[in-house]
Amino acid sequence: MNTATLTQIENNNLEPKRTANGGLIPVIGTPLQTPYGTARVVGYDDGNLKVEITDYSDDVANVDSKVAELAKARNRGLKCLIETIERCSTEPLRVQLERIGAIEDRFYNELQFRFQMSPNVQLGAGTLYHCETPIITDEEQRRNKALEVREARRLAKQLLEEFDNTATPDDVAEEIADAFGDEF
């Protein structure tokens, strides 16, 4: 996945990936402030950030139990998805098990919760964000290749002209003549 800082995104006209509400998506490991304390990004979940508390806020009463309840609530939602697959899916068992396994990998521990960062929040100058991979059409590829070939030919011609204007020292010319004969 491509990553860039805010400065790189702005200077290079990159398209950053965004959360469900339009916020930028920081890379895993990025620290950030939440209403429950300091957290770090540990993953992504349905267009939101999956964060883990690293330092609880002293301003919130029973903050640890509130975060644990958020994790339990999200896990209940994931369990409902699994139950729906088990009851309703007509896919082969192998496919069902793969889907269920992928959902189980998304379960939260008691320090984790889903966090939706506001679109106007900026985490700092050096923070890396995910960017969309630019899609290059076939026409753009052909045009770029033609430009590269034209530039390579121009440089080759320039180098050959410079070489033609360079006098070869007599001793070097004699060595070349001895080694290769009249070819050169």
C-alpha positions as CSV (number, residue, x, y, z in Angstrom):
1,M,0.0,0.0,0.0
2,N,1.2,3.5,-0.7
3,T,1.8,5.9,2.2
4,A,2.7,9.6,2.3
5,T,2.8,12.5,4.8
6,L,0.3,15.4,4.5
7,T,3.0,17.5,2.8
8,Q,3.7,14.7,0.2
9,I,0.0,14.3,-0.4
10,E,-0.4,18.1,-1.1
11,N,2.8,18.6,-3.1
12,N,2.3,15.5,-5.3
13,N,-1.5,15.7,-5.8
14,L,-1.9,12.2,-4.2
15,E,-5.4,10.9,-3.4
16,P,-5.5,9.8,0.3
17,K,-7.7,6.9,1.4
18,R,-10.5,8.0,3.7
19,T,-12.5,6.6,6.5
20,A,-16.3,6.2,6.2
21,N,-16.9,9.8,7.4
22,G,-14.1,11.3,5.2
23,G,-11.1,11.4,7.6
24,L,-7.7,10.4,6.4
25,I,-6.5,6.8,7.2
26,P,-3.3,6.8,9.2
27,V,-1.0,3.7,9.0
28,I,-1.0,1.0,11.7
29,G,0.9,2.0,14.8
30,T,0.0,5.7,14.6
31,P,-0.7,7.2,18.0
32,L,-3.8,9.4,18.4
33,Q,-6.0,11.0,21.1
34,T,-9.5,9.6,21.7
35,P,-12.2,10.5,24.2
36,Y,-11.0,7.6,26.3
37,G,-7.3,8.4,26.2
38,T,-4.2,7.9,24.1
39,A,-4.5,5.0,21.6
40,R,-2.7,3.6,18.6
41,V,-4.1,2.3,15.3
42,V,-4.0,-1.5,15.2
43,G,-6.2,-2.1,12.2
44,Y,-9.2,-1.1,10.1
45,D,-12.8,-2.2,10.4
46,D,-15.6,-1.4,7.9
47,G,-14.3,2.1,7.0
48,N,-13.3,3.0,10.6
49,L,-10.1,2.7,12.6
50,K,-9.5,-0.1,15.0
51,V,-7.6,1.4,17.9
52,E,-6.1,0.1,21.2
53,I,-5.9,2.2,24.3
54,T,-2.3,2.7,25.5
55,D,-3.0,5.2,28.3
56,Y,-6.5,5.8,29.8
57,S,-7.9,9.3,30.2
58,D,-8.2,10.5,33.9
59,D,-11.1,12.7,32.9
60,V,-13.6,9.8,32.2
61,A,-15.1,7.8,35.0
62,N,-14.8,4.0,34.7
63,V,-13.0,4.5,31.3
64,D,-11.6,1.0,31.3
65,S,-15.0,-0.6,31.6
66,K,-16.4,1.7,29.0
67,V,-13.7,0.7,26.5
68,A,-14.3,-3.0,27.3
69,E,-18.1,-2.5,26.7
70,L,-17.3,-1.0,23.3
71,A,-15.2,-4.1,22.4
72,K,-17.9,-6.4,23.6
73,A,-20.6,-4.6,21.6
74,R,-18.5,-4.8,18.4
75,N,-17.8,-8.5,19.0
76,R,-21.5,-9.1,19.4
77,G,-22.0,-7.5,16.0
78,L,-19.3,-9.7,14.5
79,K,-20.9,-12.8,16.1
80,C,-24.2,-11.9,14.5
81,L,-22.5,-11.8,11.1
82,I,-21.1,-15.3,11.8
83,E,-24.5,-16.7,12.8
84,T,-26.1,-15.2,9.7
85,I,-23.5,-16.9,7.5
86,E,-24.0,-20.2,9.3
87,R,-27.9,-20.0,9.0
88,C,-28.4,-18.5,5.6
89,S,-25.3,-19.1,3.4
90,T,-25.7,-21.6,0.5
91,E,-22.0,-21.5,-0.3
92,P,-19.9,-24.6,0.0
93,L,-18.7,-25.3,3.6
94,R,-15.1,-24.4,2.8
95,V,-16.1,-20.9,1.6
96,Q,-18.3,-20.4,4.7
97,L,-15.4,-21.4,7.0
98,E,-13.1,-19.0,5.2
99,R,-15.6,-16.1,5.6
100,I,-16.2,-17.0,9.3
101,G,-12.4,-17.2,9.9
102,A,-11.9,-13.8,8.3
103,I,-14.6,-12.3,10.6
104,E,-13.2,-14.0,13.7
105,D,-9.8,-12.4,12.9
106,R,-11.6,-9.0,13.4
107,F,-12.6,-9.6,17.0
108,Y,-11.6,-7.0,19.6
109,N,-9.8,-7.4,22.9
110,E,-10.9,-5.4,26.0
111,L,-8.5,-2.5,25.1
112,Q,-9.7,-2.1,21.6
113,F,-12.6,-0.2,20.0
114,R,-13.8,1.2,16.7
115,F,-12.9,4.8,16.3
116,Q,-14.1,7.2,13.6
117,M,-11.7,10.1,13.3
118,S,-13.2,13.5,12.3
119,P,-12.3,14.6,8.8
120,N,-10.7,17.8,10.1
121,V,-8.3,16.0,12.5
122,Q,-4.6,16.1,11.6
123,L,-2.2,14.0,13.6
124,G,1.1,15.8,12.9
125,A,3.5,16.7,10.2
126,G,5.3,13.3,10.1
127,T,2.3,11.1,10.2
128,L,1.9,8.6,7.3
129,Y,-1.4,8.1,5.7
130,H,-2.6,5.5,3.2
131,C,-3.0,6.8,-0.4
132,E,-4.8,5.3,-3.4
133,T,-2.6,3.6,-5.9
134,P,-2.9,5.7,-9.1
135,I,-4.5,3.8,-12.0
136,I,-2.7,4.2,-15.2
137,T,-4.8,3.6,-18.3
138,D,-3.4,1.7,-21.4
139,E,-3.4,5.0,-23.3
140,E,-1.3,6.7,-20.6
141,Q,1.1,3.8,-20.5
142,R,1.6,4.0,-24.3
143,R,2.1,7.8,-24.1
144,N,4.6,7.5,-21.3
145,K,6.5,4.8,-23.1
146,A,6.7,6.8,-26.3
147,L,8.0,9.8,-24.3
148,E,10.6,7.6,-22.6
149,V,11.8,6.1,-25.9
150,R,12.0,9.6,-27.5
151,E,14.0,10.9,-24.6
152,A,16.3,7.8,-24.7
153,R,17.0,8.4,-28.4
154,R,17.7,12.1,-27.9
155,L,20.2,11.3,-25.1
156,A,21.8,8.6,-27.3
157,K,22.2,10.9,-30.2
158,Q,23.6,13.6,-27.9
159,L,26.2,11.2,-26.5
160,L,27.2,10.0,-30.0
161,E,27.6,13.6,-31.2
162,E,29.8,14.3,-28.2
163,F,31.9,11.2,-28.9
164,D,32.4,12.2,-32.5
165,N,33.7,15.5,-31.5
166,T,36.3,14.0,-29.1
167,A,39.8,13.4,-30.4
168,T,41.2,10.0,-29.6
169,P,44.8,10.1,-28.3
170,D,47.3,8.6,-30.7
171,D,48.5,5.8,-28.3
172,V,44.9,4.8,-27.6
173,A,44.1,4.8,-31.3
174,E,47.2,2.6,-32.0
175,E,46.1,0.1,-29.3
176,I,42.6,-0.1,-30.7
177,A,44.0,-0.6,-34.2
178,D,46.3,-3.4,-33.0
179,A,43.5,-5.1,-31.1
180,F,40.7,-4.8,-33.7
181,G,42.4,-4.0,-37.0
182,D,40.8,-1.8,-39.5
183,E,37.3,-2.1,-38.1
184,F,37.8,1.0,-36.1
